[in-house]
């Protein structure tokens, strides 16, 4: 019975975090298949633990991050990722051109800024939690997030993009009309 209880916490955690961790792996520079491999390795290790960690979600994300960073280090994997870089997000039929542009901008950001944005928006972490996870100050996490969003906004000049977050708030990127155009 004890083994079933331990597997239960791991299964619940997998159901809650798997999709977010795949996206986080992509933000860290992994290909989709690589992110899935790292996810599997992470959950195999979690399932083999004799007792659940004190903070299972934090431990899971931290473990995934460490495995992802180790995975990225080999030359052959890096070359394969470069070929796959055009498919950072899975394409959906209802995706707008503005959403596609925003995803392209996110993929072009430096890894540290991309990482902060994904952890903040898709994982719903606070800057304090991001700082603890990445071993940086909350102010540094907030700065990476802010600078990354500003770069996206600058690249999307003239495009309006809305995305509803988990909590129902809307992020809107608005840029001024190009110079020389009268309203």
BELUR-V166301 format. One record per residue. N is the residue number from 0. SS is DSSP state (~ for helix, > for strand, _ for the rest). Layout:
# BELUR-V166301
N & SS
N & SS
This chain:
# BELUR-V166301
0 & _
1 & ~
2 & ~
3 & ~
4 & ~
5 & ~
6 & ~
7 & ~
8 & ~
9 & ~
10 & ~
11 & ~
12 & ~
13 & ~
14 & ~
15 & ~
16 & ~
17 & ~
18 & ~
19 & ~
20 & ~
21 & ~
22 & ~
23 & ~
24 & ~
25 & ~
26 & ~
27 & _
28 & _
29 & _
30 & _
31 & ~
32 & ~
33 & ~
34 & ~
35 & ~
36 & ~
37 & ~
38 & ~
39 & ~
40 & ~
41 & ~
42 & ~
43 & ~
44 & ~
45 & ~
46 & ~
47 & _
48 & _
49 & _
50 & _
51 & _
52 & _
53 & _
54 & _
55 & ~
56 & ~
57 & ~
58 & ~
59 & ~
60 & ~
61 & ~
62 & ~
63 & ~
64 & ~
65 & ~
66 & ~
67 & ~
68 & ~
69 & ~
70 & ~
71 & ~
72 & _
73 & _
74 & ~
75 & ~
76 & ~
77 & ~
78 & ~
79 & ~
80 & ~
81 & ~
82 & ~
83 & ~
84 & ~
85 & ~
86 & ~
87 & _
88 & _
89 & _
90 & _
91 & _
92 & _
93 & _
94 & _
95 & _
96 & ~
97 & ~
98 & ~
99 & ~
100 & ~
101 & ~
102 & ~
103 & ~
104 & ~
105 & ~
106 & ~
107 & ~
108 & _
109 & _
110 & ~
111 & ~
112 & ~
113 & ~
114 & ~
115 & ~
116 & ~
117 & ~
118 & ~
119 & ~
120 & ~
121 & _
122 & _
123 & _
124 & _
125 & _
126 & ~
127 & ~
128 & ~
129 & ~
130 & ~
131 & ~
132 & ~
133 & ~
134 & _
135 & _
136 & _
137 & ~
138 & ~
139 & ~
140 & ~
141 & ~
142 & ~
143 & ~
144 & ~
145 & ~
146 & ~
147 & ~
148 & ~
149 & ~
150 & ~
151 & ~
152 & ~
153 & ~
154 & ~
155 & _
156 & _
157 & _
158 & _
159 & _
160 & >
161 & >
162 & >
163 & >
164 & _
165 & _
166 & _
167 & _
168 & _
169 & >
170 & >
171 & >
172 & >
173 & _
174 & _
175 & _
176 & _
177 & _
178 & _
179 & _
180 & _
181 & _
182 & _
